[in-house]
C-alpha cells in the first residue's frame, strides 16, 4: 500500500504514467488541474505587459497551490493513491517565475508563507508524506518534442522555449537539493514511451513495484 507522486518536467508524460500506475496498483489517481484551469492559457499566451498588469504567474501559482493542497490532503488520507504532480514541486515553479521577474519578491514571500502553513497542516494527518516520487527525466530536446506531440495550442508558442529551458535546467537540482519528502525513482524518458509502447509501460510498472518492494512496501 503506497502513496506515489509522479513528477518531472512539463510534457514528459506524468499523467500517462500516473494512469498506468493507478491501473496497475488499483489506486485512485489525482490528476493535475490543467484542462479545467482558467488561468493556465492566460499565463502561456499573455504578453510581458499583460503579465505585469494582470499578475497571471502569481495567480496561477495560487491556483495550483490550492488544487494541489486539496489533492495531497485527500491522497494522504489513504495508503493507496497516485498523484500527477504534487504540492512538493509547486515551490520550484514559483521560484523559477520569481527568478524570471514574473513574480515579485513580495508575491513570493506571500506564496512561501502560505505554502509553509499548508505543509504544517499536512503534519497533522495520519500519513504525513508520500512513500515514493517517480521522477521523469529527459533531455531538453525530448521535452520540446513531447510538448509538441500533445498539441495544446497555448503551449506551442516559440517564445515559451526560454521558459521551458529555465525550468528544465534547474529541475534536477531541485530534486537533489530540495525534495526530501520521500524516496525517489528516476525514469529515463529519453528511452521510455509509455503511450505508444506497452512494453515500456510495463517496465515502468515493474520498476516501481521493485522499488516499493525494496522499501518494504507491498
N, C-alpha and C positions, 0 to 999 in steps of 0.2 A: 504494500500500500504506500503510495508516494504522491507528493505534490511536486510537479515538474514545471519549470518556467523555460520557455523557448525564446532565446534572444539572438541578437546579432543585427547586422546592417540591413537597412531598407532593401527590399527586393529579393532577399535570398531564400524565401520560402518558409518563413516562420509559421504562417497559417497552415500551409500544406503539411509541414512536419508536425504541427500541433494536432491536426486532424488524424494523421496516421497514428500518432502515439495514443491519442484518445481512443481510437477504434481498437488498437492492439491491446491496450491496458484496461479497456472497459471503463474509461474515465470521462467525466464531463470536461468539456473544453471551454475556456473563457477566451473569446476572441477579442483582439484589439478593435476599438471603435474607429472604423475607417469609413465604411460605406455610408453610415448614418451620421458622420461627423460634419456639422455645418461650417466649421471654421477651417478645416484642412484644405479644401480647394482655394479658399481665400488666401491662406498662408502661402501656397505654392504659386499663385498667379499674381499676387499683389506686386506693384512697383515699389521701389525703395521709399518713394514719397508716401505711398499708401501705408506701408509698413510702419513708418514713423508716425503717421497721423492716426491710424486705426489700432496700432499695437497688436496686430494679429499674432505674432510669435508668442507674446506673453499670454494672450487669451487662449491660444492653442495649448500651451503648456498647462494652464489651469484646467482646461477641459480634459486633457489626457490624465492629469494627476487625479482629478475627481473620478473618472471612469476606472482608472487602474486601481485606485484605492478601494472602490466598491468591489472590483473583481478579486483582489487579493484577500480581502476580508471574507468573501464567500468561499474562495478556494481553500483558505486555511481553516475554514470551519469543518473541513472533511480531510481525510487522509488519502484521498484519491482524486486528484484533479490535475489538469494541464492548463497552463496559461500561455497564450500567444502574446509574447512580450509581457512585461510586468512593471510594477512601480519601481523596481530596483534600477532599471535603465532610464527612467524618466529624467533623473537629475542630469545625466550625461547630455541629453538633447537640450535641456535648458542651458547648461554650461556652454555648449557649442554656440547656441544662439546669442548668449551673452558675449562670448569671445568675438563673434561677428558683428557686434554692435546692434543686434536686433532686439535684444532685451537689455534694459538699462540696469545699472548697478542696484538701484533701489528696487526695481521689479524682481531682480534675482534674490535680494535679501528677503523680500516678502515671500517669494516662492520657497526658498530654503527653510524659512521659519514654518511655513505651512507643512512642508514635507516632513520636517523633524517631528512636528506634532502628530502627524499621521503614523510615522514609523513607531513612535512611542505607544500609540494606541494598539498597534499590532502585537506589542509585547503582552497585552492583556488577554490575548487569545490563547486557547489551549495549545494550538500548534502555532509557533511563532515565526516560522520561516519555511521556505520550500526545501525539499531534500536535494534537488539537482537542477542545475542550469545546463540546458542543452544549447550550446553556443555555436551558431552557424558562422563560419569564417570563409572568406574567399578573396580573390584578387579584385582590384578596383574594376578591371575590365569585365569580370564576371558580374559584378554588382550592376554596372551600367547595362549590360546585355539583358540581365534578368528584369531590371526595371522596364526596359523597352519591351520585353516579351509580354508583360502583364498588361500593358496598354492603357493604364489610367492616364487620360489626357492631361490632367493637371500636373503629372509627374514628368512629362516629356520635354519640357522647355529646356533648351540648351543652356540657358542662363543658370539652371539649377546644378550644373555639373560641379561648380566650385563648392556649393553647399554639400553635395554628396561626398566630394573628396575630403572636405574638412571633417565630416562625420566619420568617414572610413579611416582616415589617418590616425585618429585618436581612440578608436573603438577598442582595439586590443589592449591599449594602455589602461583604459577604464576597467576592463575585465581583470587585468593582472593586479592593479593597484587600488581599485576602489570596490570591487564586488567581493563581499565577504559572507554573503548570506548562506551559501551552500557549496557543495562540491560542484565541479564543472566538468562537462564532457564536451570536447570540441569536435565538430563535424566539418570536414573539408568539403565545402560546397563547390569548389572548382572541379571536383571529381565525383560529385553526387547530384543526381537529378531525380528527386523523389516523385516528381509529377509525371514524367514520361518513362521512367524505368522502374518497374515493380521490384526488380532485384535490389536496386539502390534503396528503395523504401524499406524493404525487409532488412537490409543491412543496418539501417539506422535504428530500426526497432530492436534488432539483435544487440547492437552496441549499447543501447540504453538499458536493456534488460541485463546485460552482462555487468554494466557499471552499477546498477542498483543491487545486483546480487553481491558484488564485491563490497558494497556498502552495508550488506546485511539486511537489505530491504527486499521483500518478496514482491 
